[in-house]
Amino acid sequence: MKEKELDTQIREVLENATTKLAFSKFAVLFEELIILTKFIPVTTDELPTFMAISPTSSAVNIYVNPDLLKMIVKDINAVTTILAHEYCHVLNGHCWTPLPDHFIDNLAADAEINQPRYLATSNINAGQSSDLYGYIKEMVITPEKFNFEDDKSREYYYEQFKKKVKTVTIEVEMPNQGQGKSGNKSNNKDSEGNKGTKVKVKVKVLDSHDKWKESDVQNSRSIYERIVRESLEKAKQQGTVPGSFIEEILAKWEKCKDLEHILRRIITKVYRNALNERVTKLRPSRRNPLLPGTKDDYGPSFIFAIDTSGSMSTRELEKLLSVFRWCCKKFGRTDLIQCDADVHGVLKDFGSKTVVQVKGRGGTDFNPVFDHIYDKYKDKIDLLIYGTDLCGEFPDDKPSYNVVWVVPEKSDWDEDDDETEVPFGQVVYLGHNKSK
């Protein structure tokens, strides 16, 4: 079946937009993606927004709605802004890491990108006074519109929107369609069941994220990770992009890389050695139905613990919880122990929870977590993953299970600083590609 072709007017405006990005201040971030881009026209029924991106192993497919684009075809800044928005989803790796609630995830991903530090990247000159962000900030989903903090992660905004939809009706309006479509089906009650104040917030969406599911998850993620890393390295060498912006994007791709390697190694070893049979009364023996049968006891089992002492900042706690959620998606749900100098509770089935109420904020002592595991789990776990800044009292004795200390990224990290020695276990430093 022959693919549809873009008409001359739409093709020209898209070429002009990509050219504008190719000569923008942050062009180095987009140039490889632009080379791989393939524009695919679709109907309004297929795509009720301006664009949708789907990066596959062979191309960066950008689906465009010609009917809607014709309405802004004379405004090259608008088209360029939307195109930059699409590429920023790829730069941040959003396409390969969907969060559970699709609608809320759409809002959160857009809230992270629809901020000056991202959309200003489409400005053609560094000193340009007009900011393309100004074109859309009154129209679309931004943190400011919902009284959220700026410069936060997609996961942060996801949790904030989950809370917000209990008292806010978010009406998502497709571009120039005139009629809103409510994305919130709640009864506007807060977490305690009290009826909240009904507030309507109308927003427009520039793109659709439905096409992300078409991305070749198994193959394309590694391809685009390499592209993004190379682009960031070029930007670093050229000095045209702020270092903090580079580190922020790089950290999203580096997140948990060391931890994933460690967990996979432990899991492989445990699976290889843990094919032990245990007696179970729920399954009778095949040879003698009067006797209890046996069941393969697969592993491993692991538990999270998080340091909620006063030395841990909100940003560090947020980063660690994000890492732990990632682990749950990879390896299954488990329990989360919160502890400062005492255990302040265990959150069961942590992987299914999107909001965690942090308890503690006192001094730091790691011993209560190990005592709790001995009392409640009889030390019958394979791995403890403990998120902390390592500033606290360690146990004297090494436990029978593996321990990984996960240290959040420090903004003032110095490679020459002395690293805290731990009496046992392995230390993983997030965002610095370091482990010991």
N, C-alpha and C positions, 0 to 999 in steps of 0.2 A: 504493500500500500504506500503510495507516494505521500511524503510528508507535506503539510501545508507550508507555504512560503510567506514570508513577511512582505507586506507591500512596501513600496519604495519609501514612503514618508516615514513609516515606523522604523524601517531598517536604518535610514539615515540618522534619525534621532538617537537610536541605540548606539550607532557607530560614533556619533558625536559625544555621547555620554561616556563611553569607554575611553575615548581619546582624552577627554577632560580628566578622567581618573588617572590615565597613564602619564599625564603631565602634572598631576597634583603634588602637593608637598609630601604625601605619604605613598607616592606611586609604587615604591618598592614592595609594599605590602600586597598590591593588587596585580602586579604585572604578570606573574605566573598564572593566576586565576583567569585573567583576561585572555591570555593565549589559549587556555583550555575551554573557554566559554563557547557554548552553542545555544543560540536563541531559538526557542520553539514556540510558535504561535498556537494558542488554544482558544476555545470559545468561552464566553462568560459562564455558561453552565458548568464547564470544566474548571474554571478558575474565576471566582467572583472578585478577585483583587488584581492589582497591577501586575505583580510578578510572583514567582515562586521558584526557589532554587533547589536543585537536586544534584549534588556532586557524586558522580559515579566513578568507577575506575577508568573510564575511557574519556569522560568529558565533564565539564561543569555545565550541566543543563539548566538553563534559565527559561522557564515557561513564562510567556508574556501574553497579556490580554490586549490585543490591538484596539478593541473598542474603547477600553478605558484609557489606554495610553494616548489615544487621539485627543482626549479631553485636555491633556497637559503637554501635548506634543510641542507647543511653542515655548514651553518653559524648560529649558535644558537643565537648569539647576534642580528642578523637581525630579526629573528623570535620573539625573546623576546621583541625587540623594538616595533614591530608592535602590539604585544599583549598588551603591556603596553599602547600604543596609544589608542587601543580600550577601555580599562578599564578607561582611563582618560576621555573619552567622557561621561561615566556613572558618574564618580566622579563629573564632572562639570554640570551634568543635561542637557547636550546638546540634548539628545534624545527626551525630552519632550517639548522643547521650540523652534520649528523651526521658522526661520525668513522668511519673504515673498519671497525673491528671492532664490530659492533652490540652484542654482549653486554658487551664491555669498556666501550663507550661508555655503556651503561645504568648500569653501576657507577660510572663516573667522574662522570657528570652528577648522580647521586644523592649521591655523596660531597661534591660541591661545595655542594649545597643543604642536606644534612642536618647543618647546623652551627648553633650558637646564633644567629649574626648574621642568618641567614635565617629559620629557623623561629620564632624569638622574635618575629618581626613579627606573628604572629597573636595575641599577648597583647593583651587588651582595654584594659589600663591600663599605663602606663609603669612604675609602681612595683609592679606585681603580682609577688609573690614566687614564685609557682609558674610555672615555665617549661615551656611545651608541648614544648620540645625534650626535656625530661627524660622525657616520656611515651614517646618512640619511640627514644631513643638506644641503649637496650639491645636493641632489636629489629632495627633496620635498618642499612643500609650507612652507616658513618661513617668518617672518616679515622682516628680514634682506634682503632677496632677493628682496623685493619690497620697500626697504628704509622706512619701517614703524618702529615706536618705539617698543621696547620690553616691555614685562610685561603689556600688555594692554588686555582689555576684548574682547570677541568675538564680541560684539556689536560695539566696536570701529573699529575692523578690517573690519567688515561688511560695515561700512560707508566708510572706506578708499578704499576698493575694489570697491564700487559703483562709487567712483570718478575715480579710476584708470582705470577701463575698458573703459573709454572714450578715453584714449590715449595709452592703452596697449593691445596687443593681447595676451591673456593667453592661451597657448596651453597645455592642460592637456593630458599627455601621460600615458597610462596604463602601468603597470610594464612589462618591457621586450617585449613590443608589437611592438616597433619600429616606429609606426606612431602616430603623434599627433592628438588630436581632439580639435579643437578650441572651447573654452567655451565662446568666446566673439563675438557677432554678430553686434557690434556697428560700426559706420562709422569713428571712431577715431576722433571725434570732441569734443572740450571742451564744458563747460556749456554755452558759449556765441556763439557757432556755428562755431568757428574757427577750421580749420583742424589742428589736433595735429600731433606730430611726431610719426610715427608708430614704436613701440618697441615691439619685441616679447620676451616673457619670457616662457621658457619651464619648466614645473614642472611635477613630477610624483605624483600619489596619492597612498597611502598605502592601503586605505580602501574605501568602499562605504558607504554613509549615507542613501541610498535608503531604507535600511531595518528598519530605525528608525520608519517609518510609521506603521510598524507591531507591534511596542511596544503597550502594553495594556495601553493606556494613562490614562484611568480613575482609574485603580487599581494599576498599577505597579509603578507609580511615588511615591506614598506614601510609598510603600514597600522599594524602593531604597533610598528614603530620610532617612528613619530610618536606613538602612544599612550604608549609608555614614556617618550619624551623629554618630552612634556608633563607626565606624572605626576611625573617627577623634578624638573622645573622648579617645579611646585607645591610639592613636598616641600621644595625648597630655600628657597622663599620663606616657607613656614610654619615652617621650622626644627624640624620634628618628627622628622626622619630624620637620622642622623649624616651629615655631609658626605662622609666616607670611603666610606660605603656607597653613596651616590649616585654618587660618582666611579667606584667600582668597576664598577657596572652600566653607567654611561654609556660607560666606556672599551670595553666589549665591543661596543657598537653603533658606536662611532666608529672602532674598530680598522680600519686600512687604508683608510679612506674616501678620504683624500687620495692614498694610494698607488695605490688602484684607479683613481682618476681619471687620475693621471699615466700609469699603465701602459696604460690603454685609449687614451689620446690618442696615446702612442708607437706602440702596436700598430696603431691605425687609420692613422697616417701611414706606418708601415713597410709595411703590407699594400698601401697605395695606391701606394707607390713601389718595392716590391720584387718586382713581377711580372716579374722578369728570368729569361730562359731560360739554363740551363746545360747543357752537353753531358753526356750519360750513355751509357755503353756498355751499360748494362743494358736500355735501351729503344731498339730500332732505329728509324730514321727511317721514317715512314709512306710517304713519297714514294720513298725509296730504301732498301730493307732492308739494303743492304750498308754503309750509313753509320750512324754512331751517331746516336741521336735526341737530343731536348732535353727538359728537364723544368723546369716552373715552379719557381723558387726562392723559396718563401714564407718569410716571417719573422714575427716577429722572434725572435732567440735572445737569451736573457739568462742571467746567472749571479749567484748570491748569494755574498756574502762576509760574514763575521761577525768582529767584533773580539773576540778572546778574551783580551785583556790583563787585567791585574790590576785596572784601573780599572772594569771591567764587572762588576756584581754578578750573582749567579745569577739573581735576579729579572729583571734586564734581558735577560740572555741567553735566559731562558725566554720572555719576551715577544717578542723578535725571532724566535726559532725558530718560535713560534706564527704570527707574521705571515708568515714565509716559507712555512710549510705552507699557509696560506690562499692565498697567491699561486700555489702549485703547483696547488691545486684549481681556481683560476680560469683559469690560463694554461698549465698543463702542467709536468711535472717538469723539473728541471735540476740543475746541479752546485752544491755548497756548498763554498766555500773558507774554511778556518779560519786565522786569522792574528793574531798579536800583533805582534812585531817581525820574525817570520819566518813563512812559510807552513808550517803543521803538518799539512797533508793536505787532500785534496779528496774530499768525499763525493759519489760519483756517484749519479745518480738520486735526489736528496735527497727528492723528494716522496713516495717509497714508504717512507721510513724514519720510524719513530715515535720512536725513541730515538737521541739523538746524544751521543756521548762527547766532551765539550769538551776540546780540547787547547790548551795555551799558558799563559796567566795571567802573562806577563812584561810587558815594556814595549810601547809602541805605535808602529808605523811602517806607514803605508798603502802605501808603495812596493812591498813584495814582492808584493802582490796584483796590481798593475798590471804588474809584471815577469813574473809567472806567466802572466797573460792574454796577454801579448805572446809569451812563449816557447811556450806550449802551445796557444793558440787563434789566434795570429797576429793578434790584435786584431780577428778577424772575428766580433764579437758586436755586438748592437745596444744592449744595456743591461747595466750592472753595478748591482746593488742591494746597497749596503754598509751593514750594520747596525753602528753604532758610537756612542760618546758624543762623537765628534769631537775627542778629546784625543790627538793624535798628529802625526806628520810627514807632510805631504801631498807628492805629486809636484809637480815644478816645471812640467811640461808637461801640457796638457790632452789626454786621449786622443781617439781618433777616434770613440768610441762615447759614448752617453749614460750619465750617472752619477746615481744617486739615493742620497743619504745618508739612511738611516733612523735616527732618533734615538729610543731608547726613552723612555718617560715617566719623568720625574724626580719623586720624591716631594717634593722641596724646590724645585720649579720656581717661579721668580719672573718674572712678566711684565716686570719692569723690569730683569732681568739682561741683560748684554750677550751677544748670541748669537755663537757662534764663527763667524768668517768662513771660508768654504771657497773655494779658488781657482777651482773649477769645479763644475758639476753643480747639482742641486736638492736642498734639504734638506726632509725631511718629519719633523715631530715627532708621534709617536704619542700619542694621548690628549689632545691639546690643540687639535686642529682647526687647526693652524698649518702653513704651508709657505712656503718662500721660494725 
